Amino acid sequence: MTLIEKVKANLILEHDKDDELLEMYIDAAISYAESYQHLKEGYYSENTMSPVTEQAIIMLSSHFYESRDGSTGGFFADTAIAGHQARETINNLLRLDKDWKV
């Protein structure tokens, strides 16, 4: 299963109309992960992602898609701290594969 297929499954999205948008969000999420983990840009185009990092990418891409208007926390927008909770969870996952060099 490709990364876009996994993101679409996570979103319960069955159409292809937003695939270009999703690819953009996936690219942004991968870039965020590489930066957060102190890896060189393009690292994941040459190296395999761990399941933990892949899950963070799926979650972050989904969060970008669900809150694309910038005014909501996505699917769980009924709570004021939904966006913060999503980012905290994603960062905790990414932290597991972080390169901790000083």
C-alpha angles and dihedrals in degrees: 000000000000124000093253090051090052092049091049091049089051090051092043086234116157104174128080098219094103099040093111090051091047091051088053091052092046090052090049091048092050091049090050091050093050091049094045091048092047093243126144117265110271094023093132093050087064102030136051118258117232116239089251094054091043090054090050090051091050092049095045093047089049091048091051090051096046094047098035094131089063094228101088141054090235124245093351094050092136089085120065094220097049094111092049092049092051093050092046092053093046092048091049090055093046091048089065091067097035119134099233098197117142 
